[in-house]
């Protein structure tokens, strides 16, 4: 059963294998992946699908790494997204006005570096796929009222009066996770005192599938190619102290500030969407599991968008959790058992912590104008660009093809 509305009758009880709180990009993909592999899932979200697909709901786009594209492909979501994605062919990294740069060319690895898609496109693909899966139920708009986790199972009461019983509950409800708070799992948060200004722009010249990452003193400025050749998603990192004044500028003044950072290499540029601003922090949970509970995505870890890996590392969580749960089901093991959840945490937490550390280091190294650090950055970019084997390794890492990969990331069913 797939539905975008709450259970029809108040007080009804639904029994399933896995209850997922949060139906976003990560939680929705997890529901589809479990259902495709024969594990029943209920996904609960407080926002309706229609609201989540509104243009003004979310101005962000996501870079989808090659290995994570395989997850979406195997799970059946990609087929519904494919007409509206843009391959990333090259990535060019520069530091302020330095003449040196780092160029990642897809020809060096023989395939696309990744894909760009609006979050709206990804959601639409998830909703379309969920409608095709009989053992997946999407309940929205409803919210979680209470959650009981015992040795015997999980019982959740929802805002419409209905009850869901399951063997396992997964928190996919974002950085401010209600489920994580209910479980008493503490988090560590490190502020960057930066916000990401996000918008879509039209430009006169074709972007040719090239993504640009420019490191400025205030933070990274990313130009990310979107479908059609003449639109790009911008992630403009700026100091928090300047955000309000920037957003209060007249359209002409704001455009001048934008062009001073964007440049003229793509010809005329126009803002063609609402302008959004999101505060940027590093955040991680002290643990990913509790009794009959697993955290995934932003509920477990939140990183700076500098490397474009936030959603990808949420999807890596999905692939690992699905694999351990599918293996458990085949063996007849309780899906909420401590041993199964411990396997998931051991697999994912070190990988996530490594990426959190890497992105944090990049932000702190590049978000300044200290001359010795600028020299070190310039020499580093130039050196990597002249070392083909090292550059290919970094490319493969960005594509998600380094380390112990779950089967879904290898393009295989579990």
N, C-alpha and C positions, 0 to 999 in steps of 0.2 A: 504494500500500500504506500503510495506517495501522495502527500498532501501538502498544500501551502497554508492550510488553515488548522486551527485547533481541533481536537476530537469533538465530534458533533454534540455529544451529550455531556453536560457537566457531571462530574463524578465518575466518569468512565475510567477503567483501568486497562492499560496496555502493557503487555509483557514482551520484552525483547532481550537480545544478548548484550548490546552495548548502548548506553545512553550518552549522547554527545550534547553538551551544553555550549552553544555557539555555532551558528551555521554560516560563518564567513568562508573565506577562501580555504583555510586549513580545515576547519570543522566540516564544511560541506564536502570537500574532497575525501576526508576520512570516511564520512558516511557512505559515499559512493563506492570507495575502495572495499570497505567491509562487506557491503551488500553484494558487490560483484563476486566476492569470494565466499558467499554463502553464510555470512554472519549477519544476523538481523541487527538493524540499527535504527534508533530514533534520534533525530536531530532537532533540538529546540532552539529557537531564536526569538528574540523579543521584537524584531522588526519584520514586517511583511516583505514578501519577495518583491512586490510592486514598489515599495519604498526603497528597497536596496538597489533597485535598478533605475531609480531616478537620476537624472544627470547631475543634480546638485547634491546628491548624497555623499559622493566620494570623488575627488578630483584626481586621485592617484592612478598611476599605471605601474605595472610590475614587470621587472626583467625576469624571465623564466629561463633558468639554466638548462643546458642540454639534458642532463640527467633527470631533472625534474619535469621536463617536457615528456620524457618517457613514462613517468608516473601518470600524467594526465592522459597520455595516449593509451596505455594499458587499461586504465580505469574507464575509458570511454568518454571522458570529458573533452578531450582535444578535438574530436570530430565536430563538436558543436561550436568550438572556438576558431577553428582553422581559417575560416574566411576573413577573420578580423584580427589577425596577428601579423607582426612585422619581424622578419628575421634580422638579427644583429649580425652583420657580416664583419665589421671591424670595430675596434675600440681604440680611441686615441686619448692618451693621458698627458696633460701638460701642467706645468707649475707656474702660475702667474704669467709673467712675460718672458720666461726663460726660452731660449731658442731650442733647447733639448726637449725630447718628448719620448713617450713609450707608445709603440704602435703594435696592437694585437691584430693580426691578419688571419681571417678564417681559413685562408688557403694553407696556412702552416699546419693546421690540424685536420684539414679535409672535410670540414662540416661547419654549419653555422655556430657562432659563439653562443647563441641563445635566441630568445624571442621577446618582443615587447607586446604587451596587451594591456588594455585598460582594465582596471579592477571590475568595471561593469561587464566587460566581455567575459572575464573569467567567471563571474557570478552567473551570468546567463548560461554559460556552458554547464556549470554545476547544476543549476535548476533543471535544465533540459535533460541532463543525464539522470538526475534523481527521479524524474517522472517515468523513466524506463525501467526502474528497478523495483520489483514487487515487494522485496523485504526491507525497503528503506522507507521510513515515514519522516516527513519534514513537517514539524509543527511550528506554525508562526501565524500571527504574532502572539506569543505567549512567553511568560517569564517564569523563572524558578522561584518558588515560594519557600520550600523546605527540602532538605536532602538528608536522608538517613542511610548510613553505610554500616552494615553489620557483617558478621562472619558469614551470614547466609546470602547476602545480596544487597542491592541498592534499591531504595524506594524514594522517588521524587514526587512532590506535589507541585502542580503547575498553577498558574494564575487563573486558569479557566475552571479550576476545581478538579481536573483530571489527575490521574496518578500513573506514573510509569515505573515499572519494575524491571531491573536488569542485573546482570552479573557484574558489570563494570560501568563506571561513569568516567567520561573523559572531559576535562576542562579545556575547551577551545574558545573561551570567552574573553580573550584579549588581555592586554596589560593590566587592566583593573579587575581581573578575574574574580567574580563572585564566588565561584566554586573553590578556588585556591584560598580565598579568605576564610570561607566556611571551614576548610580543613586545617586552618591555622598554620599554613605553610608561609614562612616569611620570605621576603624578597630583599635584594640589595639593589639600590638605584643610584646611579651616578649621573648627575646633570652635565650637559654640555654647554648650557647657557646659549643654545642655538635653537632656531626653528627652521623648518623646511618650508619654503614658499613654493607651492605646487600649482602649475597651470599647464594648459595646452596652447601652443602657438602654431600659427601658419607661417610658412616661410616661402619665399619666391623660388628658391632653387631646391632641387631634389637632394634629400639627405643621403641617398645611396646606401642606406642601411648602416650608416656609421654612427656609433655612440661616442659622445665626447664627455670626458671628465676633466674639468678644469679646477685646479686647486688655487683658491684665492685666499687672501689673509683672513677673511671672515669665515671661510669654510668652502666646501666643494660646491661647484656649479655644474650640474649634469644636464646634457642635452641628449635626450633619448628618442630614437626614431620610432614613429608610429606608422601604421599602414597608409599607403597612398603616396608616400614620398615627400609630401609637402606639409606634414604635421609632425611635431615633436612634443614630448612631455618634458617639462623643465622641473628640476628639483634644485632650487636656489637656496643654499644654506646661508643664513644671516644671523648675526648676533641678536639675542632676544631684545636687547635694549633699543634696537633699531626697527623692529618689526612693526610696531604700531605706527611709527612715523612713515615708514615705507607704504603701508597699506592705506594710509590716509592721504597719500599724494593724489593729485589730479591725474586722470588717464595720461595726459601728455607728459607729466613729470615722471610718472611711474615707467612709461615707455622709455624715456631717456635713461633712467637708471638701469632698466633691463638691457638696453642696447649697449650701454657702456661695459657690460659683462659678457653679453652674447656675441657682440661683434657683427661684422657685415658679410661674413663668408658665405652665408646662405641667402644673401640679398635682403629684400624687404621682409620685415618680421611684424606680425600682428598677434596680440593676445586674443584667443577665440573661445575662451572658457572662463568660468568663474575662477577667481584666485583664492586658493586655500592656504592656510598656514597651520603647521603641526609642530608642537614642541618636540625636541629630540633629546632622548636620554638613553643610557645603557641600563638594562634591568635584567636580573636573573633570579630565578627561584632557588632557594636553598636545597630543595630536592624536587624531583619530578613525580614522585609517587607517594601514595598513602594507602590506607586500607581501601581496596577496590576503587582506586582513583589513579588516573594518569593525567599529567599536564602535557599539552602540545602547543606548538606555535608560540604566540606572544604571551600566553599564560605562563609559559616556562621561561622564555627568554625574549628580550627585545633589544635590537641592535641599531646602530646608526645606519642610515641608508647609503652611506658612502660607497659600499661595494655592491649594492643592489641585491643583497642576499637574504633579506628578512623573510620574505615569503618562501624562498627556496629552502631555508633551514626549517621552516615549519613543515614543508612538504617532505623533507627528509625524516622528520619525526613521524609523519604519517606512514611513510614506507616502512620504517622500522617497526612501528607498533602493529601495523597490519600483519607483517611477517611473523612476529612472535605470537599474535593472537590466532592466526590461521594455523600455525604449527601446533598450538595448544589445542585448538578445536579438533584437529585430526587425531591427536593423541587422547582426546576425551578429558583433557585437563580443564579445570575451572578457569574461565577467562579472567576472573578477578584475583587469581591466586598471587601471593606475594612473590613467588619464584618467577612467574611470567613477567610481572611488572618490574622486578629487579633486573631481569635481562634487558628490558627496554631502557631503563635508566642507565645501565652500564654502557649500552650501545650509543645512546644519544648525548648524554651530558658532557663527556669529554670533547666530542666533536663540536658541540655548540659553544662550550667555553673557549675552545681554541679560536673559533671565528669571532666571538665577542672580543677576545683579546686582540686579534688582528685588526678588526675594524676600529677599536678604540685607539690602538697605536697609530693607525693611519690618520685618524682625525686629529689627534694631538700633535703628530709630527707636521701635518700640512696646514693646520688652521692657525697659522701665525706668520709673521714676517721677520723673524729673527735671522739675521744674515748667515751665521754659521749653519743653521738648520736648512736654510734655503740652498746653500751650497751643497750640503750633503744630499738633499733631495734631488737636486739637479744632476749630480754625479751618479746617484743611484738609478734614476730613470734612464740616463744615457747608457749606463753599464748594462742594465737588464736588456735594453733594446739591442745591444750588440752581442748578446750571448744567446744564440738561438735555442739551445737545449733548455736553459733556465727559463726563457720566455715561454716556450711551449709548456713547461711544467706549470707555470703560473696560469696559463690559459686553460689547461686541463683542470686545474684547481677551481678556477672561476666557473667552469662548465659543470662542476660537480662530479668529475670522473676520477677523483683521488680518494683513496681510503677504502675501507670495507663498505661496499655498497649493498643495500637491500636489493632483493630481486626486482622489485618494481622499478628501481633506478637503473637497472640493467636492461629494462624493457621486457621483463619476464613476469608472468603471473606467479602468484605465490602458491 
